[in-house]
Amino acid sequence: MNRNFPSYGLNAQVWIAIESVRRQRPPMRPNCIETRDSGRHREGPSMFSICKSGVRIAGLHTVLALLVLSCPAHADELAARVEVATSLSIQASRLAPQAAAAEIGRDPAALLHWVQRGFDVEGYEGLRRGTRGVMFSGSGNPAELSMLLGEMLDAHGIQWRIATADLDSSEAAAVFSLLADRASFHVGGGPAMPPTYNAATDSRRAQAVRTHVWVQARIDGEWVDLDPTLPLEAGARLKAPDQIASPDDFRRSDTRSVTIQLQYRTTGTDGGVLLTRRMSMEEVSYRNVAISLQRDIATGRFTPTLRIGDLEESGVAFASRGLQELRLEVILGEGRQARTLRSILLMSDAPGGATLDDHHVQISLLLLSGWVTRPWVEGVLSTLVGEMAAALESTARSEGESAVIDSDAERTFAELAPGITGLLALAHASRSDLMTRTIARTMGVRAWWNEPRIIVSTLRRTGSHATVDIDLVANTPDAVPATGMPEIATGAFHVLRGAAELELQRSLLDAVVPEGTRLGAEPLRSRTWHSASNPQAAVFSSELLPPILRNHLRDILSRHNRVIAVPADSDLASFAWIIDGASGHIGPMNGSLVRSAGSHRTSTSGGESFNAAAQRYRSLVSGVIGLLLEHPSDSGIPLGSELCAAQCAVNELAPRVCREDEDRPTLNVATCLAAAAEAEGTARGPVGSLRVGRGGCFRTARPAICGGLIANLTMSGRLEVSVDERSPLAPLWAEVQATPLEQRCTCN
């Protein structure tokens, strides 16, 4: 069947307005965590403080602590989040080859087995992640897994080199078929059985492994073959090598590169380049690439600076006057060819375009050539929390003139901004990858990233007001069914993942302001802005807005009549909550935010307007990191009612069963749930349920369970369900069976 699966792409911009006022700091008390909010304590200004070993956080760095830790206004919740953040540990053996080698020992065979069993093998070409990226991702191709094994040998002083061999088409197909997952479920046969996938005949994808790479180690005076890709013991190999190369020569043979350029265009010239840096993909991958634009107050000129780890490079200073466009380009080079991966418009003089009135702009690029895994997330959080605590301490101890305190706060802000923006990007990527891998496993699909992802977050600050834009472009991984699975499983995976990614973005945005949710308000997000007087018509008339999100917004408007819509600087989704500075509650305003004279203001239907930066109204500041700190390993992502669309996509999927009873495909729910939990690697949280009824499909189950159930529930009526009567799922499946087939889902 020729089915066109929808593409879910969403450029989402998170608009967070931060207002920081100079606060009087009360006497310091050790080992305390305290919050005060003007809505709860009328006697003093709004403040937030953390005291630990005599350290107080206040002033502008208060805002940073809120943004980094996503702290609510309740001390008990704040204490719990701080405890989680400080308890995260760095698993060195999962993040650094040298640490892993020290833990395993000197035996080359043991090192080989550790790599073979601990990493997924993926079929992409070239050196893209580097050994640190392979460990962060938990996967790699034969070349990068070989480099990882080599560095572990090097840690013990064992000499090694790289061996390569060109494979013919049949050999490459055989290798690729070994990399593709075997079907984890038996497939029920029948006359209507759709075509199944066979990795051994996938000649197009097998091209990625046409050059096989492995390691040769010098052991007892002889070169011994060690293949980390194939299930071979030490000393065994697929075929004799065609070439031998030193690690440095092999690394230099890969010509892939990433160039980061800051380009400008003015009214008087064609434009030019203000900052450029070319690096190998290994150098950029899994690093926070921070680009800052700092304005000199005296001259008004901006100086661009690029930072990657210990590398720092400054560009050409420029003035914003006469500037028509400022653009950040990320260019991927492969040999003599080059193509733009991302083009980010930072400034435009076009109507409605972003201006450069800010005196500090911080852009973070997180280039991910593979997956984001829990060890890396915990390592980053643990390191960053420590660094931020140290950076905030000196400012918290500042005494003397207000100008000195403000100067210290300004410097602290500049130091922490790259970490803040990079952490926001990491929060989204980690959630998305947990969801994607879980759905892939339960759908019997193997997924990997052929194209590097770039998540962009931008922090703009003018005075005490700042905004953070988070670019949530939805990338699509490559995927193939497990050998033996129906080919349509890949399409079903993309549909389900697309719907789940949309819900993830919605839940991520909703989580940015947990205090707003607590107060009973929800945001309105729109990709277009047609009319400030009628925001509902602007949202629902937009053809760019996916129907699922449009239905979600309509549901919000039906439950909350006073929802405030916020236009973005460009055609991106955005939101904000406005709260009353006097009471601390959401302002009961039935209107929309419109952009005027470079600032956001609120305009009601009666014509009364309030400046968002005025004392009466102040924007609530928070961040997305709270979810990550609270549940660093939680993979529960709400999918919502659009699961019907996913189920409709798998209608032609043959019953995928965990056990076959005689000649009929039979689904044993308990066995399938156990298999799903085992495939996910952990079994945390309640089982939940999948319900199918007249109103459509919706779920409260975790993705592993939900994906498994959807994959097994077909519209054909040929699938029989076997449930233990004592199982809590028995009533659920009784309800499903009692529901007429045509009422379970409407596929149109």
N, C-alpha and C positions, 0 to 999 in steps of 0.2 A: 504494500500500500504506500502511495506517495503522500506522506503527511508533512505539512509545513509546521514545524514546532515554533511557537512564539519566542521571540528574543526579548529577554527582560534586561534592559539597560537603563540605569538611572544615575544621572549626575546629580548628586545630592549635596547641598550646601547647608551646613549647620551654622546658624547665626547665633552667636552667644555674645551678649553685650555685658561688659564688665564695668562697673563703676567703683572706683576706689577712692575713699576719702581718708584724710589724715586722721588717725585715731589716737586718743590719749591712752597711754599704756598704764594700767594699774600696776601696783607692786607685784613682783614676780613671786609665784609660789611653785615649789618644785613638785614634779611628778603629778601633774594634773592635766586633765583634758576638759576644757570648758567652752561652752558656746553661749552667746547671747544674741538675740535678734530683736530688732526694734519692735516687731509685732508682738513679742512676748514680754519684753522688759521696756516699759515706757520711760524709765528713769535715765537712760543713757543712750549713746549712739550704737548703731549696729556694729558688732565686733565678733571675731572668732579667734580663739587662741588655743594653742597647744603648749603645755608646759611639760617638759621632760628633762629631768636633771637640771632644772633651773633655766631652761631655754624657753623663751616666749616668742611666738610668731604673731605679728600684728602688722597693720599698715598694708602696703601694696603687696607684700609677700603673703598676707592673709589670702588675697585673691588667688595667688599662685597655689597655695596649699589647697584651697577649695577646688581649683581646676584640676590639680594633679590627683587628689585623693577622692574627688567627687563627694565631698563630705556633706551629709545632710545637717540640719540644724539641731539634731538631737544628740546629746552627749553619749548616750549608750550606743547608738548606731555608729557614731564617729569612732568611739573606742574600739568597737569590733572591727571596723575597717582598718584602723591603724594597726591593730594586732595582727590581722591577716597580712597586711603589707610587710610588716617587719619580720613575720615568721617565714616568709618565702625564702627558700634556700636555693643556692646555685648548685645544680648537679653537674659538677665539673666533668665527670666522665661522659656526660652526654653532650658537652659543649666544646670540648677541646681534645684533639687527637692525642696530645701528650699525656693528658690526665687519664684518658681511657687506656692508653698503653701501659701506664704505670699500674693501673688497677688490675689489668689482665695478666701482665707478666711478659717475659722475654720470648716465650715459645712462639715461633712463627705460625705454627698450625693453630694455636689457640687464638692468635690475633686474626688469622684468616677466618676462622669459624665465627668470631664475634662480628665481623663485618658482614659475612654471608647471612647470618641469622638476624642481625639487628637492623637491616636497612632494606627498604623496597628498591627494586631495580626498575628504572624508567627508561623509556626509549626516546630520548632527545639527543641532539648532537652537540658536541663541543664541551668546553669548560665554561660553565655558566655560574656555578655557585661557589666554587672553591671548597676546600675541605671543611672550613667552618660552616659554610652554607649547607653542605651535605649533612653535617651533624645537626644543624638547626632544623633542617627539613625532614630528616629521618629517611631520606631517599636520595638516589643519584643514578646517573648512567654509568656504564662500565668504566669510562675514562676517569670520572671523578671518584668513583669507589676505589679504583686502583690507586689514585693519588692519596686518598685517605689511608688506605692500608700501608702505602709507602711511608707516609709521615709517621705512622705508628711504629713501623720498623726502624725508622730513622731515630726515634726517641730512645731506642735501645742500642743505637750504634751499629745496626745491621745494614750493610750496603745493599742497595736495591736499584732497579732500573725498570723502565717501561718497555713492554713488548707489544707489538701490534701485528695484526694479520688481516688481510682483506678476505672477506667471505663472499662466496658466490651466492646467487639468489636463493638457492635451496638451503644453504647453510645459514644465511641471514634469517630466513623464514623460520628455521628450526630454533634459532636463538631467541627470536622475538616471541615465538610460541611458548618458550620456557618462561619469559618475563610476564606474559599475560596470565592473569589468574585463571585457575581452573574453576569450573562451576562449583559453588559451594552448596547448591541444592540440586537434587535430582530433577530432571525435566520429564514431565508426563507427555507421552507421545499421543498421536492420533492423526486422523486423516487431514485435519485442519491445522496441523502443526506448522508454524511459520518457519522460515529459514533460520538456521542457527549460525553463530559466528565461529569461525575457525582461524585462530591467529596465525597458523602455519601458512595460510593462503593469503594473508594480508601483505602483499608485496610492497604497497606504498609505505606503510608504516615501518616495514622491515628495513627500509633504506637507512633509517637512523642507526641501525646496528651493523651496517655493512663492514665497518672497520671495528674489529674486536680488540679490546685492550685488556691487558692483565699485567701482573707484576712478576718480576724475577728477582729473588733474593739470594744473596751470597751466603750460603750456609755450608760450613765445613769445607770451604774451598771450591764449592760448586754452585752453579746458578740453578735454583729450584723454582719451578713455576708455582705461582699462587694466584688463582683466579677468584676474585671476590664476587663475580657476577653469577657464575654457573655453579651448580652443586657438585664441585670437583674437590677432591682431597689435595693436600699439598703434594706437589710433584706431578700432578695430572694437568693436561691441557687439551684444548679443543683441536688445535693444529699447530704446526711449527710456525714460529713468527717470521714475518716478512721483513720487519724492521725492529731495531733496538735503539732506544734513545734514553739519554739521561733525563731525570725529572725536569731540570731547567730547560733543556732543549724541547722536551715535549710540551711544556707550558708555553714556551715562546712560539711554538708552531700553531697555536690557536690564535686566530686574528680577530676574534670578536671583541668589540670595544663599545663603550658608552661615552658619549660626549654630552656634557651639560653646558648650555650656552644661555647667556642672558642677552637678548637682542632688543634693539630699540628702533623706533622710527619717529622722525620729527617732521615738522612742516617744511623745513628748509632743505633737508637732505633725504636720501633714500634710506638712511639708517645704517646700523652697524652692530658690532658686538662689544658689549661692555665687560663680559667675563666669559671665559671658556676654559674647560678642563676635559681632557680626554683620558680615560682610564680603561683598564680591562674590566670585563664584566665581573670577574672575581672580586676586584677591588671595591666595586660599588654594591654588589649584591648583599642583602641582609645588613646593610649599614644605613644609619640615619644620615642622609645627605642634607645638610642644613645650609640654606642660602639666606643671608640676612641683608636687608637694606636699611642702613642706619643713617639718619639725617643729621648733619652738623647744624646745630642751632644757629651758629654765627653766619655760616655761608649759605645755608639752605640746600646744600648739595648732598646727594645720597652717595654712599660708598657701598658697593656690593661686596660681600665676603662669602666664600664657600668653605665649609668645614666638613671633613669626613674623617672621623677618628682624630688622630693627631695632626692630620693635614689641614692647613689653613692657607687660603689664597685669596688675595684681594683683587678687585677689578678696577675699572676706570670710574672715577667719581662723575656724577652727572646731576644736572638740575632738572626739575620736573617741568619748569616753564617751557612751553613750546613742544613738549613731548606728546606725540599722538598715540603711541602704543609702546608698551613694554611687555615682552613675552619671554617666557622661559621654555626652552626647547630641550627635550631629551632625545638624543639621536643614537640609534643602534647601528654600529658598523660591523659588516661581515665581509672581510676581504676588501675589495674595492667598492663594494656597494654600501649604501647608507640609506636609512629610512628613519623617519621621525616616529618615535614611540608615543610621545606625548607632547602636546603644545599647550602651555598654560598661559592664558592672557592675564597678566597682573594689573595692567593699567590700560585704559582706553579713553580717549576724549570723545568718543561717540556718545550720543544721548543715552543715558541710563548706564553708561559704563563705569567701571570702578576707577576712582581717582587715587592720586598718590598724595593725599593730604596728611597721611600718617607720618609720624616721625620714627616709627620702627615697624618694619615688615619682616616677618620670619617665615620662610617657606621650608617645609620638610618634605623630602622625597624618600619614600620607602620603596626601594626596588626589590621585589620578591621574585626570584626565579624558581622557587619551589614552595613547599608548604610551610606554614607556621605551626610549630609544635609546642606542647606545654613546657618542656625543659627550657626552651629559648625564652618563652614569655616570662616564666618565673625568674629566669636569670636576669632578664632586662629589668623587670620590676624591682627585684631585690637590689640590683646595682643602682638603679635610678633613685629609688627611695633613699638609699644611703647618701648618694651624691647631693640630692636636693636638701636633705636634712643638714648636711654640712654647709651647703651654700646659704641656707636660710639662717644659720646660727649667728653668723657675724652681723647680719643686718638686724636680727632680733635683739642683739646686745647693744645696738647703736644708741648712743646718748649724745645730747648736745643740741646744736641748732637744727631747726627743721630742715634747712637746706642740705645739711650734711646727711641727715636721715634720708631725705628724698633721693640724694645722690647715691647712697648705698642701696636703696631699694631699686633704683633705676638699673644699677649694675647687676644686682641679683636677678632682676627681670630678664636682662639680656643674656645672662648665663643660663637661666632655666628654660627660656623660650624654646630652644631646639628640642630639649627633652620633652617638653609638654606636647608640642605639635607631633613629634615622632611617636609618642606614646598613644596619642589619639588614633593615629593611623594603625598602629599595632593592635589596638583593641578591636578594631573592625576586622582586620585580616585574620586574627586568631579565631574569632567567632565564626567567620565565614568558612574557614578551612575545616574546623571541627564539623560543621554542618555538612559541607560538601563531601568529606571523606566518609562520614557516617552514611549518608544517602547512597554513595557509590557502593560501599560494602554491602548494604542491605539489598541493593538492586542488582547485585551480581555484576557490577561494572568496575573496570579499572580506569582511574582518572589520573591525569598528571598535567603539569603546566608546560606547554610548548613555548608559550610567549610570556616573557617576564611581565609581571604586574607592577604598576606604579601607583601607589596611593599618596595623594598630595594633601597636605594640611597646611593652611596659611593662617598666621596670626598677625593681625594689624592692630597697632596701638597709636592712639593720639591722646596725649595727656593721660588722664586716668580711665579713658574709655578704650576698650579693645574688643575686637571681633575675631572669632576663629572659624574659618571655613574648612570643612572636611570634604574632600572629593571622594565620593563613593562610586566610582565607575565600576560597573559589574563586568569583570572579565569572565571568559568562558574557558574552562579547561578542556583539553582533548580527552576523549574517553572511548573505550571499546568494551564490549561485553566480555565476560569470561567465556573461554572456549566451551561450547556446548549450550550457551544461553542464546535465546532468540535475538536476532540482530536489532529488533525494534527496542530492546532494552536500553540501548544508548539514547534514543530519542526520548524515551520515558524518563530516563535519568535527567536529561537536560531540562525537561519540562518541570519535573518536581524540584530540581535545584533552582531553576529560575523563579518559581513561585516562592520557594523558601528564602532565596536571597532577597526578594522584595520584602518579605515579612521581616527578615533580619534587619534590613535597613530601616524599616519602620520601627521595630522594637529598639534598635540602637538609638535612633533619633529621640524616641520617647524617653529613653533612659537618661538622656543628657540632663534633664532637669527633674530628678526624682521628687524634689520638693514640690514642684508644680503638680505632679501627679497626685501627691499626697493631699494637696489642697483642692483637688477635684477638677483641674483644668486640663485640657488636651490641646495640642498644637494643630494648626491648619497649615498644610504644606501645599505649595502649588509650583508647577514648573513654568507657568506663564503668568503674566500679570496684565490683564486687559483693562480692568475698570476698578478704581479704588472705591467707587460707590456701590458696586455690586460684586463683592469677592466670591460669592457662591457661584454666580454665573461665570466668572472668570475661571474658576476651578473646573466646573463641570462641562464647560464648552470646549475645553482644551482637548484637542485630538492627541496631544503628546502624553497626556496622563493615562496610564494603564487603567483599564476598567476596574481591576481589583482595588487599586488605590483609590479610585474615584468613589467606589462603593464604601470604602472605609471612611473617607472624608464625609460622605453623606451621612453615614451612621454617627459620626462625631457631631455633626451639625444638628442631628435630630435629638441627641441627648444633651448637648450643651449649646444653648441658643446664643450664648455670648462668647463666641470664639473669635480671636483676633488673628487676622491674616497678615503676614509680613512679606513684603516684596524683597527679593534678593537683588544684589548689585547686577546680576546678569540673569539669563534664563535658566535658573537652577532652583531646585526645591529648597525652601528655607523655613525657619520658624523662630518664634520667640514668645516667651510669656512676659507680660508686663505686670508687675506687682505694685501695690500701693506702698510707698516708702514709709507712710505713717503707721499703717496697720500691719504691714507684712503679708497681706492677703492679695490674692489675684484681683486686679481691678475689674469691677463689673462694667465692662465697656462693650458695646455692640457696634464695632466699627472696624476700621482697617488701618494698618500702618502704611503711610505713604512716604516716599523719599522726597525731601525738600531741602535745597541749599546744602547738600552734603550731609545732612543729619536725618535720623529717623524720628518722625513725630507721629502722634496718634490723632486721628481725626474722626469724630463721631458724626452720626447722621445729622445732629443738630448744629453742626458747624463749630462746636467748641473744640479746641485743639490743645494738646499738651506736648511739650518737648520731652522726648524720652530721657534726656540727660538732666531734666529739672529735678528739684528736690522732691516734688510730689510723687513722681514715678521713677522707679529704678528697676533695672533689669536683673533678674535673678541669675546668678552665675553658678555653674556647676560643670561637670564633665562626664564623659562616658566611661571613665576608668573605674568607677565604683562597681559596676557589674563584673569587671574583670578581677578586681581585688576580692570581691565577695565570693565569686565562683570561678576560680581560674581554670578548673577542669570541667566545668559544667557544659554539656553539649546540648542542653534542652533549648531548642529554638522553636518558637511558635510558628506554625504553618498557616493556620487560618482556614477559612471556608474554601479557598481556591484549590484545596486538595481534590475536589471533584475534577478539575481540569487535568490534574496529574493522573487520576484514576482513569479518566477517559482516554488518556494517552497510552495506557497499558491494557486497554481492552483486548487487543489482539495478542497480548503476551500470553504464551501458553502457561498453564498452571505450574508454578515453580514450588515444589513441595519439599518438605523435610523428610518425608517417609512415604513410600508407596505401599498401599495395602492391596495386595493381589493385583488386579489389572486396572484398578481405578486410582487416579491421583487423589491423595488424601492429605489434608493439611492438619498436622498435629500442632496446635497453637503453642502448647508448653515447650515442645521441642524447638519450634521456630523462634520463640522468644529467647530461649537459652542460646541458640545459635547466633541470634542477632546481638545479644549482649556480649558473647564471646568474640564476635567479629569486631565489635566496637572496642574491646580491650578492657572496658570497665563496666560495672553494673551499679550505677549510683542512682539514687532517687526512686520515687514511686513508679510503678509500671504504667499507670495511666490507662487510657482507653482510646479506641478509634470508634466513633459513632457514625452511622450512616442512616439517614432518615429522610423524611419528606422535605425538610428544609435544606438538604444538601449534606456535604461531608464536612466535618470539623473534628478536631482532635485535641486531646490534652496529653497525649503520649509523647515519649521521647522519640527522636527521629529514627533510631535504630529499630524500635518496635513498630513505629508507624510506617516506615518505609517497607518493612517486611510484610506487614499486614496488607498494605495497598498492593504490593507486588503479587500477593497471593489471592487477593480478592478480584475475581473477574466478573464480567457481566454475562458470561456465557451460561451460567447456571450449572456447568458440568463439575464445578469444584465442590466437594463435600468437606465439611468442617468437622474435625474430631476434637472435642473439648471435654476435659475431665469435668464431671458435674460439680466437683468441689472447687474448681477454679473460679476466681473472681471474674474471669472473662466469660463464663458460661451465660449469664444473663445478657451480656452484650451481644454475643453471637446469636442468642435466641431472638433478640430484637432484630438483628440483621436479617435472619432467615425469615422472620415474619413480615418484613417489609417487602412489598411487591417490587420486583426487579426494576420496573420502569420508574419507580419513585426513588430509587437509591441515589441516582445522579442523573442530571440532564446534560447530555453531551451534545452541545450544539455551538 
